[in-house]
Amino acid sequence: MTIRVEHPLHRRRLGRNLAVGLLLAAFILVVFGVTVVKLGTGPMAGAQGEVISK
Amino acid sequence: MTDMSISEQVQAGEAGFSDYFALLKPRVMSLVVFTAFVGLLATPVSVHPMIAFASIVFIAVGAGAAGTLNMWCDADIDKRMRRTRRRPVPSGKVAAGEALGLGLALSGLSIVMLGLVANLLAAALLAFTIFFYIVIYSLWLKRVTPQNIVIGGAAGALPPIIGWAAASGSVSLEAWLMFALILVWTPPHFWALALFTKSDYGVAKIPMLTVTHGTKVTRRSIFQYTVVLLTIAVASLFTPLGGFVYLAVVLGFGPIFLADAYRILHRSEEAACDDHFAVEKRFFKLSLYYLFLHFGAILVDSFIGWNGLGALL
């Protein structure tokens, strides 16, 4: 028989950790989205195409 | 100390995510997001939706950081006031040091990210806003002058300028007018609140105008600032901000707001007590609608392309 400790403290920590995890994932998505836009519209835009054509 | 008492102590000190979220002052944050969003979209420059979205996100994080740092430095005041004593720091759910650490970390993150996503001017303005709100307002002038609300209003008025700068890379007259609208709107809004919660500010030893100069001066100041606010709103009609929706809001809502300010000016304290500050509470609510409607109108006009009423006149 396994002993399981169910305490409100653990539930609260789980909720907090999940929320922080979601926030970090959202942050990564925002940074990724901005990076794609900046590379597509900034001075680096088309640089990849030029390398391929050479 | 028994196991039980240790367990109880841990439970009391262990904050949930909602407690940390409350530190960010989400209601203030929502106003900052809205006004910064209007500032960003009211520019004549087109911005990529992703850049606009990310800029607003990091302006919101910066506002949350300022709110968190404010919770840290105002914990002693918050503890004494009925309205604020259940906030995470004075209630003991979050340690003051934790609030300070979170506030500083979020400040750094938001400023750096806004600089990378938008531009350095927007990042510098965000940094100045946080500095002004915490050091100049919260730590210094809030505790020493009855003009604290006027000064604090400047920090709350900067988000549309940050939004404008994030989109255009510069700051123009329209951005300053939006700044002026919020700056002059803030004192009557909070003084109306202070009229029906004045005993709390006295207990916390905050030199609110109601405490230092009495309610008569406060009522007169509310009316004076409302007149100035309406003047700025009308003056904005003659700039590119003044579209037709904005015109309708200024002419339709302005007189209602002014009429309530006039009622507040001529009310005695006895009359206010008799009806439980009904007029002051109504004015406080109306002021929220006032700001929302004016900025909403600027936003709608910028979408429709009705900006530039000034050019037509």
Contacts between the chains, C-beta under 8 A, distances in Angstrom:
chain1	res1	chain2	res2	distance
A	7	B	7	7.8
A	8	B	11	6.6
A	9	B	7	7.9
A	9	B	10	6.2
A	9	B	11	5.9
A	9	B	14	5.7
A	12	B	14	6.0
A	12	B	16	4.8
A	13	B	14	7.3
A	15	B	16	6.2
A	15	B	17	5.8
A	16	B	15	7.9
A	16	B	16	6.0
A	16	B	17	4.5
A	16	B	20	7.8
A	19	B	17	4.1
A	20	B	17	7.5
A	30	B	53	7.6
A	30	B	54	5.2
A	30	B	57	6.0
A	31	B	113	8.0
A	33	B	50	4.8
A	33	B	53	7.9
A	33	B	54	7.0
A	34	B	50	6.1
A	34	B	51	6.7
A	34	B	54	4.9
A	34	B	116	7.7
A	34	B	117	5.3
A	36	B	50	7.7
A	37	B	48	5.2
A	37	B	50	4.6
A	37	B	51	6.0
A	41	B	48	6.6
